[in-house]
Amino acid sequence: MVVVEFEYEEMKRLVDLPKEKMVASLSELGAPSEYEPTVKKIITELTPNRPDWYSMEGLARALKAYHGKKLPEYGTKKSDYTVVVHPSVATVRPYTVCAVVKDLKFDDQRIRDMVLLQEKLLATLGRKVKRFGLGIYPLHAIEFPVSYTTMKPEEIRYTPLGAEHPMSAKEILETHKKGQQYGYIIKDHDRYPVFVDAKGKVMALIPVVNSAETGRVDLDTKDVFIEVSGTDIHSCKAALNIIVCTFADMGGTIHEVMMHYGKEKFRSPDLAPKAVKISLKETNRLLGLELGESDMAQHLARMGYGYKKGIAYAPPYRADVMGPIDVIEDIAISYGYNNFKPTLPDFFCPGEGMRTHDGMDSIMRGMGFMEMKTFMLTNKEKLAAIGQGDGVIEITNPGSADYTVIRPSLMADMLDAFKINKMKRLPQRFYEIGLVQKSQETAKHLIFGVMDKKLEFADARGHLQALAAEMGIDFVLEKTPNPAFEPEISCGVMVSGKKVGVFGKINKTVLAKAGVNFDVYVCELELQGDPILPLIR
């Protein structure tokens, strides 16, 4: 989830709506919003599928269309700007697309908005720079043609943004904040990707950090050069279109750049609307409506589309539109989900029961634990915090940066629950019975945790003793190292000589990262295979 906030008066200058109407309209569009009177800002929660909304201009654009205002048509002006892409980048970061935007009028607010837009695009659509990085440079500091090429690390030396003196590529990766954050992407390659202008000035080490000489945008900057470079050409183009359309909404004019990929040449950016064939009959069937051609055209216009003879034309900044279903979803949003009338289905399906509450649920609830349910997908960062980030199964094409791997245990989600509820009444007791992925097999685990201002080992161990007694098994705790636990209270749970789980006190480092100042004990058990199988019904 991405959260953006903006001052109501600033947004009102872009789209003149009362704040109550603005908040309601954003929520109807799928961007839940609320007005915070103490700071006089509207706070909006966005899902990652609408990166064009990460700027105030993008949200204003959506509001204008939703309320029947005609949107501008985005286009480019011809120019002689050229970027040459050298074959050597093919093994590192093979793609780049570029643009020039002129006649901009920056102020402090717009520069902050530009930086926030960059950061949010990189974190979501760019998969934290793994998929692409981007740079914005003052045009007057660059001599064309520009080259996107590679250099040996020892050949690279320039003053990066945030530094006061020239640094080598090695120094940047080891000591610069951005180098420490993103350097892992290129450090194992023999040559590093760079942008270099016609005078041989290094403009940026890709995808790490721009040069202070050629990459610092300030209040005096009127014209900018933009590059988006990475491993996926489609994502690069989508991000570039979002940025240039946002700058156009700020009053800028977009100029094309000729991209030279060896013998292949093309002009960038491509702002032609995306044509999507849409069937009125299929739309009505899926939505249960009886729309006519004019109705569909009207709803599409409210969502920023053009429409003509069964073809919807998605604007260039809509990175999320991939086919007819996406267009039909927007028609449903324009129609209004609250306007759909609920009906009984015309078919019968008996269905099947989900997991029943068995004896283990009764035992945990009897001890005062509250059941929770979490997703089987998580991310490496959350797992790394408890020392479980290595060797996990990754999703090939994740839909969100928050859900990129399959969890190997339930512990990270348990700690998340305590983090979210740390301001609630103590003590807190949660449990979960859920699936995890261990090697190539799916397994069922039980986890329970307790959080309080002060917890004794004996109190926490008592919950495990009660569970074992009810299930008729004997266990032994053996001291076992675990990066999530305090070294002196880190145990393996042994049953009949076999390790079936872990028990311990979460260490202070993990708790500090979560902002939790209380004691937390956690126990996680495997619920499959002898001798634990008798535990479950």
C-alpha positions in Angstrom: 0.0 0.0 0.0 1.3 3.5 -1.0 0.2 6.5 1.0 0.3 10.0 -0.5 -0.7 13.2 1.2 -1.2 16.7 -0.2 -2.5 20.0 1.0 -6.1 20.5 0.1 -5.6 24.1 -1.1 -2.8 22.9 -3.5 -5.0 20.2 -5.0 -7.9 22.7 -5.3 -5.8 24.8 -7.6 -5.6 21.8 -9.9 -9.2 20.7 -9.6 -11.8 22.9 -8.0 -13.9 20.7 -5.7 -15.1 21.1 -2.1 -12.9 18.9 0.2 -15.8 16.6 1.1 -16.5 16.0 -2.6 -12.8 15.5 -3.3 -12.4 13.0 -0.5 -15.6 11.1 -1.6 -14.6 11.1 -5.3 -11.1 9.7 -4.6 -12.7 6.9 -2.5 -15.2 6.1 -5.2 -12.3 5.9 -7.7 -10.6 3.3 -5.5 -8.2 5.6 -3.6 -9.6 5.6 0.0 -9.0 9.1 1.4 -9.6 11.2 4.4 -9.1 14.9 5.3 -6.8 15.6 8.3 -7.9 19.0 9.7 -4.8 19.4 12.0 -2.5 19.6 9.0 -5.1 20.6 6.4 -4.1 17.7 4.2 -5.9 14.9 2.3 -4.3 11.5 3.0 -4.9 8.9 0.3 -4.1 5.1 0.3 -3.2 3.7 -3.1 -2.7 0.2 -4.4 0.4 -0.4 -6.5 -1.7 -1.0 -9.7 -2.1 2.8 -10.2 1.4 4.3 -10.2 0.1 7.3 -12.2 -1.7 8.4 -9.0 1.5 8.7 -7.0 1.7 12.5 -7.8 -0.8 15.2 -7.0 -1.1 15.9 -10.7 -2.0 12.3 -11.4 -4.8 12.3 -8.8 -6.1 15.7 -10.1 -6.1 14.3 -13.6 -8.3 11.3 -12.5 -10.7 13.7 -10.6 -11.1 16.0 -13.6 -12.1 13.1 -15.9 -14.4 11.6 -13.2 -16.3 14.9 -13.0 -16.6 15.3 -16.8 -13.7 17.7 -17.6 -11.8 17.1 -20.8 -8.3 15.9 -20.3 -5.3 17.1 -22.4 -3.9 15.0 -25.2 -0.2 14.3 -24.6 2.2 14.5 -27.4 5.9 15.2 -28.2 7.7 17.8 -30.2 10.4 16.8 -32.6 14.0 17.4 -31.6 17.6 16.5 -32.4 18.4 14.9 -29.0 20.1 11.5 -29.4 21.0 8.7 -26.9 23.3 5.9 -28.1 22.9 2.6 -26.4 26.1 0.5 -26.5 25.9 -3.3 -26.8 28.0 -3.8 -23.6 25.0 -2.9 -21.4 23.1 -6.0 -22.6 24.5 -8.2 -19.9 23.9 -5.7 -17.0 20.9 -3.3 -17.5 20.1 -3.7 -21.2 17.3 -1.1 -21.7 16.8 2.6 -21.5 14.3 5.1 -22.7 14.6 8.8 -22.5 12.9 12.2 -22.9 13.4 15.9 -22.6 10.8 18.2 -21.0 11.1 22.0 -21.3 9.5 25.1 -19.9 9.1 23.8 -16.4 8.6 26.2 -13.4 9.9 24.5 -10.3 9.2 25.6 -6.8 10.0 23.9 -3.5 6.7 22.0 -3.5 7.1 20.7 -7.1 10.7 19.6 -6.4 9.5 17.7 -3.4 6.6 16.2 -5.4 9.1 15.2 -8.1 11.4 13.4 -5.6 8.4 11.6 -4.0 7.1 10.5 -7.4 10.5 9.1 -8.2 10.8 7.2 -4.9 7.3 5.7 -5.1 7.8 4.6 -8.8 11.1 3.0 -7.9 9.7 1.2 -4.8 6.7 -0.3 -6.6 6.8 -0.4 -10.4 10.6 -0.5 -10.3 10.7 -3.3 -7.6 13.1 -1.2 -5.5 15.3 -0.5 -8.5 15.7 -4.2 -9.5 13.4 -3.7 -12.5 14.5 -0.1 -13.4 16.1 3.0 -12.0 15.5 6.6 -13.2 17.3 9.9 -13.3 16.3 13.5 -14.0 19.1 15.9 -15.1 19.1 19.7 -15.8 19.4 19.9 -19.6 21.8 22.8 -19.7 24.5 20.7 -17.9 24.5 18.0 -20.6 26.1 17.9 -24.1 24.4 15.6 -26.7 24.7 12.9 -28.0 24.5 11.1 -24.7 25.8 7.5 -24.4 24.5 4.7 -22.3 27.4 2.4 -22.0 29.6 0.5 -19.5 33.0 1.2 -18.0 35.4 -0.7 -15.8 34.9 0.2 -12.1 38.4 1.7 -11.9 37.6 4.0 -14.8 34.6 5.6 -13.1 35.2 8.7 -11.0 32.8 11.6 -10.4 31.1 13.6 -7.6 27.8 11.9 -6.7 24.8 13.7 -5.4 25.2 14.1 -1.6 29.0 14.1 -1.7 31.5 17.0 -1.7 34.3 15.5 -3.7 34.9 13.0 -6.5 34.6 9.3 -5.7 35.5 6.1 -7.5 32.9 3.5 -8.3 34.3 1.3 -5.5 34.0 4.1 -3.0 30.5 4.9 -4.0 29.3 1.3 -3.6 31.0 1.0 -0.2 30.5 4.4 1.5 27.7 6.3 -0.3 24.2 5.8 1.0 22.8 5.0 -2.4 25.7 2.7 -3.2 25.1 0.7 0.0 21.4 0.5 -0.9 21.6 -0.4 -4.6 25.2 -1.4 -5.3 24.5 -5.1 -4.9 22.7 -5.0 -8.3 25.9 -4.3 -10.3 28.8 -5.1 -8.0 29.4 -8.6 -9.3 29.8 -7.4 -12.9 33.2 -6.6 -14.6 31.8 -3.4 -16.1 29.3 -1.0 -14.6 26.5 0.8 -16.6 26.9 4.6 -16.9 25.4 7.6 -18.7 28.1 9.7 -20.3 27.6 13.0 -22.2 29.4 14.1 -25.4 32.2 15.8 -23.3 32.9 12.5 -21.5 31.3 13.6 -18.2 29.8 10.7 -16.2 26.2 11.7 -15.6 25.3 8.7 -13.4 26.4 5.3 -12.2 23.3 3.2 -13.1 21.2 2.4 -11.1 23.0 3.9 -8.1 23.3 7.7 -8.1 23.5 10.8 -10.4 26.4 13.1 -10.7 26.2 16.4 -8.6 27.5 18.2 -11.7 24.9 17.0 -14.2 22.1 15.6 -12.0 21.1 18.3 -9.5 17.7 19.9 -10.2 17.0 23.1 -8.4 14.6 26.1 -8.6 16.5 27.6 -11.6 16.1 24.4 -13.7 13.7 25.0 -16.6 14.5 22.1 -18.9 15.3 18.5 -17.9 16.6 15.3 -19.5 15.0 12.1 -18.1 16.2 8.5 -18.4 14.7 5.3 -17.2 17.0 2.3 -17.4 16.6 -1.3 -16.4 16.0 -4.9 -17.2 12.4 -4.6 -18.5 11.7 -2.3 -21.4 7.9 -2.3 -20.9 8.3 -1.1 -17.3 10.8 1.5 -18.3 8.4 2.9 -21.0 5.5 2.9 -18.5 7.5 4.8 -15.9 8.8 7.4 -18.4 5.3 8.0 -19.7 4.0 8.6 -16.1 6.8 11.1 -15.4 6.6 13.1 -18.6 2.8 13.3 -18.4 3.1 14.6 -14.9 5.6 17.2 -16.0 3.3 18.2 -18.9 0.5 18.7 -16.3 2.9 21.1 -14.5 3.1 23.1 -17.7 6.1 21.5 -19.4 6.4 20.6 -23.1 7.6 17.1 -24.0 10.4 16.7 -26.6 11.3 13.3 -28.2 14.7 11.7 -28.0 16.1 9.4 -30.7 17.2 6.1 -29.2 20.0 4.3 -31.1 20.2 0.6 -30.3 22.8 -0.4 -32.9 20.8 -0.7 -36.2 17.5 -0.2 -34.5 16.3 3.3 -33.9 13.1 4.6 -32.3 11.7 7.8 -30.9 11.0 8.1 -27.1 8.7 8.6 -25.4 5.8 6.8 -27.1 2.6 8.6 -26.0 0.2 7.0 -28.4 -3.0 5.8 -26.6 -3.2 2.0 -26.2 -6.1 0.5 -28.2 -8.0 -2.2 -26.4 -10.9 -4.0 -28.1 -13.9 -4.0 -25.8 -17.2 -5.9 -26.3 -20.4 -4.2 -25.1 -22.1 -7.6 -24.9 -19.3 -9.1 -22.7 -19.1 -6.0 -20.5 -22.8 -6.3 -19.8 -22.6 -10.0 -19.2 -19.7 -9.7 -16.7 -21.2 -6.7 -14.9 -24.9 -7.8 -15.0 -25.9 -4.4 -16.6 -27.7 -3.3 -19.7 -25.4 -0.5 -20.9 -25.7 1.0 -24.4 -22.8 2.2 -26.6 -23.3 5.8 -25.4 -23.4 4.7 -21.8 -20.1 2.8 -22.2 -18.5 5.7 -23.9 -19.6 8.0 -21.1 -18.2 5.7 -18.4 -14.9 5.3 -20.2 -14.6 9.1 -20.6 -15.1 9.4 -16.8 -12.1 7.1 -16.4 -9.9 9.0 -18.9 -10.3 6.7 -21.9 -11.2 7.6 -25.5 -13.7 5.3 -27.2 -14.8 4.6 -30.8 -16.5 1.7 -32.4 -15.7 -1.0 -29.9 -12.2 0.2 -29.2 -11.2 1.8 -25.9 -8.1 4.0 -26.0 -6.1 4.0 -22.7 -4.1 7.1 -22.0 -0.2 6.7 -22.1 0.2 7.0 -18.3 -2.0 4.0 -17.6 0.6 1.3 -16.9 -2.0 -1.0 -15.4 -4.2 -1.5 -18.5 -3.3 -4.8 -20.1 -6.5 -6.1 -21.6 -10.3 -5.8 -21.8 -10.9 -6.9 -18.2 -9.0 -3.9 -16.9 -11.2 -1.6 -19.0 -14.3 -3.4 -17.8 -13.2 -2.9 -14.2 -12.9 0.9 -14.8 -16.4 0.9 -16.3 -17.6 -0.7 -13.1 -15.8 1.9 -11.0 -17.4 4.7 -13.0 -20.9 3.0 -12.7 -20.3 2.9 -8.9 -20.0 -0.3 -6.9 -22.7 0.9 -4.6 -25.1 1.2 -7.5 -25.0 -2.5 -8.3 -28.1 -4.3 -7.1 -27.4 -7.6 -5.3 -29.1 -10.6 -6.8 -29.3 -14.3 -6.1 -27.2 -16.5 -8.5 -29.3 -18.5 -11.0 -27.3 -21.7 -10.1 -26.9 -23.9 -7.0 -23.5 -24.6 -5.5 -23.4 -26.5 -2.1 -19.8 -25.5 -1.4 -17.5 -27.2 1.0 -16.6 -26.2 4.5 -13.2 -24.6 5.2 -11.0 -25.9 8.1 -13.1 -26.8 11.0 -12.2 -25.7 14.5 -10.6 -28.7 16.0 -9.3 -29.6 19.4 -6.2 -27.5 19.1 -8.2 -24.3 18.4 -10.3 -25.1 21.6 -7.1 -25.5 23.6 -5.5 -22.2 22.4 -8.7 -20.3 22.9 -9.1 -21.8 26.3 -5.7 -20.4 27.3 -6.9 -16.9 26.2 -5.3 -16.8 22.7 -6.9 -15.0 19.8 -6.8 -16.6 16.4 -5.3 -14.7 13.4 -5.0 -15.5 9.7 -2.2 -14.1 7.5 -1.1 -14.5 3.9 1.2 -17.3 2.8 3.1 -14.8 0.7 5.5 -12.3 2.3 8.8 -10.6 1.3 12.5 -11.1 1.9 12.9 -7.9 4.0 10.4 -9.1 6.6 12.0 -12.5 6.8 15.6 -11.1 6.9 14.6 -9.2 10.1 14.4 -12.6 11.8 17.2 -14.3 10.0 15.1 -16.3 7.5 15.7 -14.3 4.2 17.9 -16.9 2.5 16.9 -19.9 0.5 13.2 -19.0 0.2 11.1 -19.7 -2.9 10.6 -16.5 -4.9 7.6 -15.5 -7.0 8.6 -15.1 -10.7 6.4 -12.1 -11.4 5.0 -10.7 -8.1 2.1 -8.3 -8.2 3.3 -6.3 -5.2 6.7 -5.6 -3.5 5.1 -6.7 -0.2 4.5 -10.3 -1.5 7.5 -11.7 -3.4 8.3 -15.0 -1.6 6.6 -17.9 0.1 7.0 -17.9 3.8 9.1 -20.7 5.4 7.6 -20.1 8.8 4.8 -18.1 10.6 7.1 -16.1 12.8 7.5 -13.0 10.7 3.7 -12.6 10.6 3.3 -13.2 14.3 5.8 -10.3 14.9 3.9 -8.2 12.5 0.7 -8.7 14.5 2.5 -7.5 17.7 4.0 -4.6 15.8 0.5 -3.5 14.5 -1.1 -4.0 17.9 1.7 -2.6 20.2 -0.5 0.4 21.2 -3.4 -1.9 22.3 -4.1 -3.3 25.8 -1.6 -5.8 27.3 -1.1 -8.7 27.6 -1.6 -9.9 24.1 -1.9 -13.5 23.0 -2.2 -14.6 19.4 -2.1 -18.0 17.6 -2.3 -19.2 14.0 -2.5 -22.5 12.3 -1.3 -21.9 8.7 0.7 -23.3 5.8 4.4 -22.7 5.1 6.7 -23.8 2.3 9.7 -25.9 3.4 12.0 -27.0 0.6 9.6 -28.3 -2.0 6.9 -29.3 0.4 4.0 -27.5 1.9 3.7 -28.0 5.7 1.2 -27.0 8.4 2.5 -25.1 11.4 1.1 -23.8 14.7 2.5 -20.6 16.2 1.5 -18.8 19.4 3.0 -15.7 20.9 2.6 -13.6 24.0 3.5 -9.9 24.5 3.5 -8.1 27.8 5.5 -5.4 29.7 7.3 -8.1 31.6 7.3 -11.9 30.9 9.0 -14.6 32.8 10.3 -17.7 31.0 8.2 -20.0 33.2 5.0 -18.1 32.3 5.6 -18.4 28.6 6.7 -22.1 28.9 3.5 -22.8 30.8 1.4 -22.3 27.6 3.5 -24.9 25.8 3.2 -27.3 28.8 -0.6 -26.9 28.8 -0.8 -27.6 25.1 1.4 -30.6 25.3 -0.5 -32.0 28.3 -3.9 -31.6 26.6 -2.5 -33.4 23.5 -0.9 -36.2 25.5 2.7 -35.7 24.5 6.0 -35.1 26.4 8.5 -32.5 25.2 12.0 -31.3 26.1 13.5 -27.9 25.4 17.1 -28.0 24.1 19.1 -24.8 23.8 19.4 -24.1 20.1 20.7 -20.9 18.4 18.1 -18.9 16.5 18.7 -15.3 15.1 15.2 -14.2 16.1 15.7 -15.1 19.8 17.8 -14.0 22.7 20.8 -16.3 22.9 20.1 -17.3 26.5 16.4 -18.1 25.8 16.5 -19.8 22.4 15.3 -23.4 22.3 14.3 -26.3 20.1 11.2 -28.2 21.0 12.1 -31.9 21.1 9.5 -34.8 21.0 10.7 -38.4 21.1 14.2 -37.1 20.2 13.0 -35.2 17.1 13.0 -31.4 16.8 9.4 -30.4 16.0 9.6 -26.6 16.7 11.2 -23.6 18.3 10.6 -21.7 21.5 12.2 -18.5 22.7 12.2 -14.8 23.6 12.4 -12.4 20.7 15.7 -10.5 20.8 15.9 -6.8 21.5 17.3 -5.9 18.0 14.3 -7.4 16.2 11.9 -5.7 18.6 13.6 -2.4 18.3 13.2 -2.4 14.5 9.5 -3.0 15.0 9.3 -0.2 17.6 8.2 -2.7 20.3 9.4 -2.0 23.9 7.8 -5.1 25.5 8.8 -8.7 26.1 7.7 -11.2 23.4 7.8 -15.0 23.6 7.0 -17.1 20.5 6.6 -20.9 20.0 6.2 -22.4 16.5 5.5 -26.1 16.0 5.3 -28.4 13.0 1.9 -30.2 12.7 2.8 -33.0 10.3 4.6 -36.3 10.7 5.3 -38.5 13.7 5.1 -37.8 16.6 3.1 -34.6 16.1 0.5 -36.0 13.8 -1.7 -37.2 16.7 -1.9 -33.5 17.8 -4.4 -32.7 15.0 -7.8 -34.2 14.3 
